[in-house]
Amino acid sequence: MKGLILSENHPDKLELIELQKPTLSEGMALVKLKAAALNRRDQWCREGKYPGLKYGVVLGSDGAGVVESVFDEKDHSWIGKAVVINPNIGWGDNPSVQSANYTILGMPSNGTFAQYVAIPVHRLHLKPAHLDAYQAAALPLGGLTAFRACIKKGKAATGKKVLITGIGGGVATMAFLFAKANGAKVFTTSGSTEKLKKSLGMGAVDVFNYRDENWLKSAKAKSEGGFDLIIDSAGGDQLNELMKLLKLGGKLVFYGATLGISHKLELHKMFWNQTSLEGSTMGNDEEFVEMLQMISDFKIEPIIEEPIALENYLTAFDKMIESSQMGKIVLEIS
């Protein structure tokens, strides 16, 4: 089978090679993948910035396909089922936070950028019936991260004013869809006029280009005094400005820090305004089930780019590096 591995000696640090089809052991299923989606962690692995790197490992955490075989007779009913894979491994007993042994499919264990993956049966979930394999493959990491940040921690709901910063990425677009489906009034930011136009087409109440000098003042006015919830992935010193956009008692949930740490949080304003700043990433197994249920109940369709053939993986990675996409970048596995 073909598989895209992290390669120590290849100039691109990626290499599509022929691999042995996985063999199964107790409790395992063999999934023939139809689609897999990229995440930032795949590029971080490529750049040597991810902990516990192992070269020769098949990258990829998000995948959807069809169960081809199982090891145990008791799991025979899974054969032929269209599935999406939960990439959580070893979350642990505390639903609030992952365990010290927690890992994600695709590093250090073989992931989904291959024609087949061997996975524990308890990681399999039926694909939401209204989605195709490409849309379903966009769900696991981005969808779960967005669901936990926006719905579980952020409590985005009817009447709430929610600001999604940096619209365009997989998590941000999923957070937008979850918040809107739950009745929230959703606003977005981006440095791209095209992405802002697209988010208006998705139903955003209003949009703000963070390259505009007066966007913060405009956002404060358009939100009529501030937002109940802000979902952010950039971090950095802009956090201080975003916190000022919260209404009294509002919350900012962040799931990334692409701009690094913040050096100037105005703590006195935070406690005086009763606002809160909360970190979030991924989600537990129960939340994965809840996420899929919400997607099925509301017939939510993830935003994805036109699928790219696995053989053209560099095109997909380049697109992610450029941050030119709207939604998830998906690989077609043939």
TORKOL-4160 file (C-alpha; in steps of 0.2 Angstrom, whole numbers, padded with zeros to 4 digits, m for minus):
334
<pt num="1" X="0000" Y="0000" Z="0000"/>
<pt num="2" X="0005" Y="0018" Z="m0002"/>
<pt num="3" X="0009" Y="0028" Z="0013"/>
<pt num="4" X="0015" Y="0046" Z="0017"/>
<pt num="5" X="0029" Y="0045" Z="0030"/>
<pt num="6" X="0039" Y="0058" Z="0040"/>
<pt num="7" X="0056" Y="0056" Z="0032"/>
<pt num="8" X="0072" Y="0061" Z="0040"/>
<pt num="9" X="0083" Y="0061" Z="0025"/>
<pt num="10" X="0071" Y="0067" Z="0011"/>
<pt num="11" X="0073" Y="0086" Z="0007"/>
<pt num="12" X="0054" Y="0088" Z="0010"/>
<pt num="13" X="0054" Y="0078" Z="0026"/>
<pt num="14" X="0040" Y="0069" Z="0018"/>
<pt num="15" X="0040" Y="0053" Z="0007"/>
<pt num="16" X="0026" Y="0043" Z="m0002"/>
<pt num="17" X="0032" Y="0025" Z="m0001"/>
<pt num="18" X="0026" Y="0007" Z="m0003"/>
<pt num="19" X="0022" Y="0000" Z="0014"/>
<pt num="20" X="0016" Y="m0017" Z="0020"/>
<pt num="21" X="m0003" Y="m0018" Z="0023"/>
<pt num="22" X="m0006" Y="m0018" Z="0042"/>
<pt num="23" X="m0009" Y="m0034" Z="0050"/>
<pt num="24" X="m0022" Y="m0035" Z="0064"/>
<pt num="25" X="m0021" Y="m0041" Z="0082"/>
<pt num="26" X="m0034" Y="m0042" Z="0096"/>
<pt num="27" X="m0047" Y="m0028" Z="0096"/>
<pt num="28" X="m0041" Y="m0021" Z="0080"/>
<pt num="29" X="m0050" Y="m0016" Z="0063"/>
<pt num="30" X="m0043" Y="m0013" Z="0046"/>
<pt num="31" X="m0050" Y="0003" Z="0038"/>
<pt num="32" X="m0048" Y="0006" Z="0019"/>
<pt num="33" X="m0047" Y="0025" Z="0019"/>
<pt num="34" X="m0056" Y="0035" Z="0006"/>
<pt num="35" X="m0051" Y="0052" Z="0013"/>
<pt num="36" X="m0039" Y="0060" Z="0026"/>
<pt num="37" X="m0037" Y="0078" Z="0031"/>
<pt num="38" X="m0022" Y="0089" Z="0035"/>
<pt num="39" X="m0019" Y="0097" Z="0052"/>
<pt num="40" X="m0006" Y="0109" Z="0058"/>
<pt num="41" X="0002" Y="0096" Z="0068"/>
<pt num="42" X="0007" Y="0087" Z="0052"/>
<pt num="43" X="0017" Y="0102" Z="0046"/>
<pt num="44" X="0024" Y="0104" Z="0064"/>
<pt num="45" X="0030" Y="0086" Z="0063"/>
<pt num="46" X="0038" Y="0090" Z="0046"/>
<pt num="47" X="0047" Y="0105" Z="0054"/>
<pt num="48" X="0053" Y="0095" Z="0068"/>
<pt num="49" X="0043" Y="0105" Z="0081"/>
<pt num="50" X="0032" Y="0091" Z="0087"/>
<pt num="51" X="0037" Y="0082" Z="0103"/>
<pt num="52" X="0041" Y="0063" Z="0102"/>
<pt num="53" X="0045" Y="0063" Z="0084"/>
<pt num="54" X="0048" Y="0046" Z="0075"/>
<pt num="55" X="0054" Y="0045" Z="0057"/>
<pt num="56" X="0046" Y="0032" Z="0046"/>
<pt num="57" X="0029" Y="0035" Z="0054"/>
<pt num="58" X="0014" Y="0038" Z="0043"/>
<pt num="59" X="0007" Y="0055" Z="0046"/>
<pt num="60" X="m0011" Y="0060" Z="0047"/>
<pt num="61" X="m0024" Y="0060" Z="0061"/>
<pt num="62" X="m0041" Y="0063" Z="0052"/>
<pt num="63" X="m0048" Y="0049" Z="0041"/>
<pt num="64" X="m0064" Y="0041" Z="0034"/>
<pt num="65" X="m0066" Y="0025" Z="0025"/>
<pt num="66" X="m0074" Y="0008" Z="0025"/>
<pt num="67" X="m0070" Y="m0006" Z="0037"/>
<pt num="68" X="m0062" Y="m0020" Z="0027"/>
<pt num="69" X="m0059" Y="m0033" Z="0041"/>
<pt num="70" X="m0058" Y="m0036" Z="0060"/>
<pt num="71" X="m0048" Y="m0047" Z="0071"/>
<pt num="72" X="m0062" Y="m0053" Z="0083"/>
<pt num="73" X="m0077" Y="m0062" Z="0077"/>
<pt num="74" X="m0088" Y="m0051" Z="0090"/>
<pt num="75" X="m0083" Y="m0036" Z="0079"/>
<pt num="76" X="m0089" Y="m0044" Z="0063"/>
<pt num="77" X="m0104" Y="m0032" Z="0061"/>
<pt num="78" X="m0092" Y="m0017" Z="0058"/>
<pt num="79" X="m0086" Y="m0025" Z="0041"/>
<pt num="80" X="m0092" Y="m0014" Z="0026"/>
<pt num="81" X="m0097" Y="0000" Z="0037"/>
<pt num="82" X="m0093" Y="0018" Z="0032"/>
<pt num="83" X="m0083" Y="0025" Z="0047"/>
<pt num="84" X="m0074" Y="0040" Z="0054"/>
<pt num="85" X="m0060" Y="0038" Z="0066"/>
<pt num="86" X="m0058" Y="0046" Z="0083"/>
<pt num="87" X="m0039" Y="0049" Z="0084"/>
<pt num="88" X="m0038" Y="0051" Z="0103"/>
<pt num="89" X="m0027" Y="0038" Z="0111"/>
<pt num="90" X="m0027" Y="0036" Z="0130"/>
<pt num="91" X="m0036" Y="0052" Z="0135"/>
<pt num="92" X="m0038" Y="0045" Z="0152"/>
<pt num="93" X="m0052" Y="0045" Z="0166"/>
<pt num="94" X="m0053" Y="0063" Z="0169"/>
<pt num="95" X="m0065" Y="0071" Z="0156"/>
<pt num="96" X="m0059" Y="0088" Z="0159"/>
<pt num="97" X="m0041" Y="0085" Z="0154"/>
<pt num="98" X="m0030" Y="0073" Z="0144"/>
<pt num="99" X="m0019" Y="0061" Z="0154"/>
<pt num="100" X="0000" Y="0061" Z="0153"/>
<pt num="101" X="0000" Y="0046" Z="0142"/>
<pt num="102" X="m0012" Y="0055" Z="0129"/>
<pt num="103" X="m0007" Y="0054" Z="0111"/>
<pt num="104" X="m0015" Y="0057" Z="0094"/>
<pt num="105" X="m0016" Y="0045" Z="0079"/>
<pt num="106" X="m0002" Y="0049" Z="0066"/>
<pt num="107" X="0013" Y="0052" Z="0078"/>
<pt num="108" X="0020" Y="0042" Z="0086"/>
<pt num="109" X="0008" Y="0028" Z="0079"/>
<pt num="110" X="0004" Y="0026" Z="0060"/>
<pt num="111" X="m0009" Y="0038" Z="0054"/>
<pt num="112" X="m0021" Y="0041" Z="0040"/>
<pt num="113" X="m0011" Y="0047" Z="0025"/>
<pt num="114" X="m0011" Y="0029" Z="0018"/>
<pt num="115" X="m0022" Y="0017" Z="0009"/>
<pt num="116" X="m0025" Y="0007" Z="0025"/>
<pt num="117" X="m0024" Y="0010" Z="0044"/>
<pt num="118" X="m0026" Y="m0003" Z="0058"/>
<pt num="119" X="m0036" Y="0005" Z="0072"/>
<pt num="120" X="m0044" Y="m0001" Z="0088"/>
<pt num="121" X="m0062" Y="m0005" Z="0085"/>
<pt num="122" X="m0067" Y="0007" Z="0100"/>
<pt num="123" X="m0060" Y="0021" Z="0089"/>
<pt num="124" X="m0073" Y="0018" Z="0075"/>
<pt num="125" X="m0089" Y="0028" Z="0073"/>
<pt num="126" X="m0102" Y="0027" Z="0060"/>
<pt num="127" X="m0100" Y="0041" Z="0047"/>
<pt num="128" X="m0114" Y="0054" Z="0048"/>
<pt num="129" X="m0126" Y="0048" Z="0035"/>
<pt num="130" X="m0128" Y="0065" Z="0026"/>
<pt num="131" X="m0109" Y="0068" Z="0024"/>
<pt num="132" X="m0098" Y="0060" Z="0010"/>
<pt num="133" X="m0081" Y="0053" Z="0015"/>
<pt num="134" X="m0071" Y="0069" Z="0011"/>
<pt num="135" X="m0083" Y="0079" Z="0023"/>
<pt num="136" X="m0082" Y="0066" Z="0036"/>
<pt num="137" X="m0063" Y="0066" Z="0036"/>
<pt num="138" X="m0063" Y="0084" Z="0040"/>
<pt num="139" X="m0071" Y="0081" Z="0057"/>
<pt num="140" X="m0060" Y="0073" Z="0069"/>
<pt num="141" X="m0046" Y="0085" Z="0076"/>
<pt num="142" X="m0054" Y="0101" Z="0070"/>
<pt num="143" X="m0072" Y="0097" Z="0073"/>
<pt num="144" X="m0068" Y="0090" Z="0091"/>
<pt num="145" X="m0057" Y="0105" Z="0095"/>
<pt num="146" X="m0070" Y="0117" Z="0089"/>
<pt num="147" X="m0084" Y="0108" Z="0098"/>
<pt num="148" X="m0076" Y="0108" Z="0115"/>
<pt num="149" X="m0070" Y="0126" Z="0113"/>
<pt num="150" X="m0086" Y="0133" Z="0107"/>
<pt num="151" X="m0100" Y="0123" Z="0113"/>
<pt num="152" X="m0094" Y="0114" Z="0129"/>
<pt num="153" X="m0082" Y="0128" Z="0136"/>
<pt num="154" X="m0089" Y="0143" Z="0127"/>
<pt num="155" X="m0108" Y="0139" Z="0129"/>
<pt num="156" X="m0112" Y="0147" Z="0112"/>
<pt num="157" X="m0131" Y="0147" Z="0111"/>
<pt num="158" X="m0146" Y="0156" Z="0106"/>
<pt num="159" X="m0144" Y="0175" Z="0108"/>
<pt num="160" X="m0126" Y="0174" Z="0112"/>
<pt num="161" X="m0114" Y="0186" Z="0102"/>
<pt num="162" X="m0099" Y="0175" Z="0096"/>
<pt num="163" X="m0083" Y="0182" Z="0088"/>
<pt num="164" X="m0073" Y="0169" Z="0078"/>
<pt num="165" X="m0055" Y="0176" Z="0074"/>
<pt num="166" X="m0045" Y="0171" Z="0059"/>
<pt num="167" X="m0059" Y="0163" Z="0050"/>
<pt num="168" X="m0053" Y="0151" Z="0036"/>
<pt num="169" X="m0044" Y="0137" Z="0046"/>
<pt num="170" X="m0053" Y="0120" Z="0049"/>
<pt num="171" X="m0056" Y="0123" Z="0068"/>
<pt num="172" X="m0062" Y="0141" Z="0065"/>
<pt num="173" X="m0074" Y="0136" Z="0052"/>
<pt num="174" X="m0081" Y="0122" Z="0062"/>
<pt num="175" X="m0083" Y="0133" Z="0077"/>
<pt num="176" X="m0093" Y="0145" Z="0066"/>
<pt num="177" X="m0104" Y="0131" Z="0060"/>
<pt num="178" X="m0107" Y="0124" Z="0078"/>
<pt num="179" X="m0111" Y="0142" Z="0085"/>
<pt num="180" X="m0123" Y="0146" Z="0071"/>
<pt num="181" X="m0132" Y="0129" Z="0072"/>
<pt num="182" X="m0134" Y="0132" Z="0091"/>
<pt num="183" X="m0142" Y="0149" Z="0088"/>
<pt num="184" X="m0128" Y="0161" Z="0091"/>
<pt num="185" X="m0125" Y="0177" Z="0082"/>
<pt num="186" X="m0108" Y="0174" Z="0074"/>
<pt num="187" X="m0095" Y="0187" Z="0069"/>
<pt num="188" X="m0078" Y="0184" Z="0061"/>
<pt num="189" X="m0061" Y="0192" Z="0058"/>
<pt num="190" X="m0048" Y="0189" Z="0045"/>
<pt num="191" X="m0035" Y="0198" Z="0035"/>
<pt num="192" X="m0042" Y="0191" Z="0019"/>
<pt num="193" X="m0056" Y="0201" Z="0011"/>
<pt num="194" X="m0061" Y="0185" Z="0001"/>
<pt num="195" X="m0062" Y="0174" Z="0017"/>
<pt num="196" X="m0073" Y="0188" Z="0025"/>
<pt num="197" X="m0085" Y="0188" Z="0010"/>
<pt num="198" X="m0086" Y="0169" Z="0011"/>
<pt num="199" X="m0090" Y="0170" Z="0030"/>
<pt num="200" X="m0104" Y="0182" Z="0026"/>
<pt num="201" X="m0111" Y="0170" Z="0014"/>
<pt num="202" X="m0110" Y="0157" Z="0028"/>
<pt num="203" X="m0122" Y="0168" Z="0038"/>
<pt num="204" X="m0110" Y="0179" Z="0048"/>
<pt num="205" X="m0119" Y="0194" Z="0056"/>
<pt num="206" X="m0104" Y="0205" Z="0052"/>
<pt num="207" X="m0085" Y="0204" Z="0048"/>
<pt num="208" X="m0070" Y="0213" Z="0052"/>
<pt num="209" X="m0053" Y="0214" Z="0043"/>
<pt num="210" X="m0040" Y="0215" Z="0057"/>
<pt num="211" X="m0028" Y="0224" Z="0045"/>
<pt num="212" X="m0040" Y="0239" Z="0046"/>
<pt num="213" X="m0034" Y="0252" Z="0059"/>
<pt num="214" X="m0051" Y="0254" Z="0067"/>
<pt num="215" X="m0057" Y="0237" Z="0067"/>
<pt num="216" X="m0058" Y="0235" Z="0086"/>
<pt num="217" X="m0068" Y="0251" Z="0087"/>
<pt num="218" X="m0080" Y="0245" Z="0074"/>
<pt num="219" X="m0082" Y="0227" Z="0082"/>
<pt num="220" X="m0086" Y="0235" Z="0098"/>
<pt num="221" X="m0099" Y="0246" Z="0090"/>
<pt num="222" X="m0107" Y="0232" Z="0079"/>
<pt num="223" X="m0108" Y="0220" Z="0094"/>
<pt num="224" X="m0117" Y="0234" Z="0104"/>
<pt num="225" X="m0105" Y="0234" Z="0118"/>
<pt num="226" X="m0095" Y="0218" Z="0116"/>
<pt num="227" X="m0096" Y="0199" Z="0113"/>
<pt num="228" X="m0102" Y="0185" Z="0125"/>
<pt num="229" X="m0088" Y="0174" Z="0118"/>
<pt num="230" X="m0073" Y="0175" Z="0108"/>
<pt num="231" X="m0064" Y="0160" Z="0100"/>
<pt num="232" X="m0046" Y="0162" Z="0096"/>
<pt num="233" X="m0031" Y="0153" Z="0090"/>
<pt num="234" X="m0018" Y="0166" Z="0088"/>
<pt num="235" X="m0014" Y="0172" Z="0106"/>
<pt num="236" X="0000" Y="0184" Z="0107"/>
<pt num="237" X="m0001" Y="0202" Z="0112"/>
<pt num="238" X="m0018" Y="0204" Z="0103"/>
<pt num="239" X="m0026" Y="0194" Z="0117"/>
<pt num="240" X="m0026" Y="0210" Z="0127"/>
<pt num="241" X="m0036" Y="0219" Z="0113"/>
<pt num="242" X="m0048" Y="0205" Z="0111"/>
<pt num="243" X="m0051" Y="0204" Z="0130"/>
<pt num="244" X="m0057" Y="0222" Z="0128"/>
<pt num="245" X="m0070" Y="0217" Z="0116"/>
<pt num="246" X="m0079" Y="0205" Z="0128"/>
<pt num="247" X="m0095" Y="0211" Z="0137"/>
<pt num="248" X="m0096" Y="0211" Z="0156"/>
<pt num="249" X="m0094" Y="0192" Z="0161"/>
<pt num="250" X="m0089" Y="0187" Z="0144"/>
<pt num="251" X="m0076" Y="0173" Z="0140"/>
<pt num="252" X="m0062" Y="0171" Z="0128"/>
<pt num="253" X="m0057" Y="0153" Z="0124"/>
<pt num="254" X="m0041" Y="0150" Z="0114"/>
<pt num="255" X="m0035" Y="0134" Z="0106"/>
<pt num="256" X="m0019" Y="0139" Z="0099"/>
<pt num="257" X="m0005" Y="0152" Z="0100"/>
<pt num="258" X="0002" Y="0155" Z="0083"/>
<pt num="259" X="0007" Y="0173" Z="0088"/>
<pt num="260" X="0016" Y="0166" Z="0104"/>
<pt num="261" X="0014" Y="0172" Z="0121"/>
<pt num="262" X="0005" Y="0188" Z="0127"/>
<pt num="263" X="0016" Y="0200" Z="0137"/>
<pt num="264" X="0003" Y="0213" Z="0142"/>
<pt num="265" X="m0013" Y="0206" Z="0149"/>
<pt num="266" X="m0022" Y="0219" Z="0159"/>
<pt num="267" X="m0027" Y="0208" Z="0173"/>
<pt num="268" X="m0036" Y="0222" Z="0183"/>
<pt num="269" X="m0048" Y="0225" Z="0169"/>
<pt num="270" X="m0052" Y="0206" Z="0168"/>
<pt num="271" X="m0056" Y="0204" Z="0186"/>
<pt num="272" X="m0066" Y="0221" Z="0187"/>
<pt num="273" X="m0076" Y="0216" Z="0171"/>
<pt num="274" X="m0078" Y="0198" Z="0177"/>
<pt num="275" X="m0071" Y="0191" Z="0161"/>
<pt num="276" X="m0062" Y="0175" Z="0159"/>
<pt num="277" X="m0048" Y="0168" Z="0148"/>
<pt num="278" X="m0048" Y="0149" Z="0145"/>
<pt num="279" X="m0037" Y="0137" Z="0136"/>
<pt num="280" X="m0044" Y="0122" Z="0126"/>
<pt num="281" X="m0038" Y="0108" Z="0115"/>
<pt num="282" X="m0045" Y="0092" Z="0107"/>
<pt num="283" X="m0059" Y="0084" Z="0118"/>
<pt num="284" X="m0063" Y="0068" Z="0127"/>
<pt num="285" X="m0071" Y="0053" Z="0119"/>
<pt num="286" X="m0089" Y="0057" Z="0125"/>
<pt num="287" X="m0087" Y="0074" Z="0117"/>
<pt num="288" X="m0082" Y="0066" Z="0101"/>
<pt num="289" X="m0099" Y="0056" Z="0101"/>
<pt num="290" X="m0108" Y="0072" Z="0106"/>
<pt num="291" X="m0100" Y="0081" Z="0092"/>
<pt num="292" X="m0105" Y="0068" Z="0079"/>
<pt num="293" X="m0123" Y="0069" Z="0086"/>
<pt num="294" X="m0124" Y="0087" Z="0084"/>
<pt num="295" X="m0117" Y="0086" Z="0066"/>
<pt num="296" X="m0131" Y="0073" Z="0062"/>
<pt num="297" X="m0145" Y="0082" Z="0071"/>
<pt num="298" X="m0142" Y="0099" Z="0063"/>
<pt num="299" X="m0135" Y="0092" Z="0046"/>
<pt num="300" X="m0119" Y="0102" Z="0048"/>
<pt num="301" X="m0108" Y="0101" Z="0033"/>
<pt num="302" X="m0090" Y="0105" Z="0036"/>
<pt num="303" X="m0082" Y="0117" Z="0024"/>
<pt num="304" X="m0068" Y="0109" Z="0014"/>
<pt num="305" X="m0057" Y="0113" Z="m0001"/>
<pt num="306" X="m0057" Y="0103" Z="m0017"/>
<pt num="307" X="m0049" Y="0086" Z="m0012"/>
<pt num="308" X="m0031" Y="0084" Z="m0017"/>
<pt num="309" X="m0024" Y="0067" Z="m0023"/>
<pt num="310" X="m0013" Y="0059" Z="m0010"/>
<pt num="311" X="0001" Y="0059" Z="m0024"/>
<pt num="312" X="0000" Y="0078" Z="m0024"/>
<pt num="313" X="0003" Y="0079" Z="m0005"/>
<pt num="314" X="0016" Y="0094" Z="m0007"/>
<pt num="315" X="0002" Y="0104" Z="m0015"/>
<pt num="316" X="m0009" Y="0101" Z="0000"/>
<pt num="317" X="0005" Y="0105" Z="0013"/>
<pt num="318" X="0009" Y="0121" Z="0003"/>
<pt num="319" X="m0009" Y="0127" Z="0003"/>
<pt num="320" X="m0009" Y="0124" Z="0022"/>
<pt num="321" X="0007" Y="0134" Z="0025"/>
<pt num="322" X="0000" Y="0148" Z="0014"/>
<pt num="323" X="m0016" Y="0148" Z="0025"/>
<pt num="324" X="m0025" Y="0151" Z="0009"/>
<pt num="325" X="m0039" Y="0138" Z="0012"/>
<pt num="326" X="m0056" Y="0141" Z="0018"/>
<pt num="327" X="m0060" Y="0126" Z="0029"/>
<pt num="328" X="m0051" Y="0109" Z="0029"/>
<pt num="329" X="m0038" Y="0103" Z="0016"/>
<pt num="330" X="m0043" Y="0085" Z="0012"/>
<pt num="331" X="m0033" Y="0071" Z="0003"/>
<pt num="332" X="m0041" Y="0059" Z="m0008"/>
<pt num="333" X="m0034" Y="0042" Z="m0005"/>
<pt num="334" X="m0034" Y="0030" Z="m0020"/>
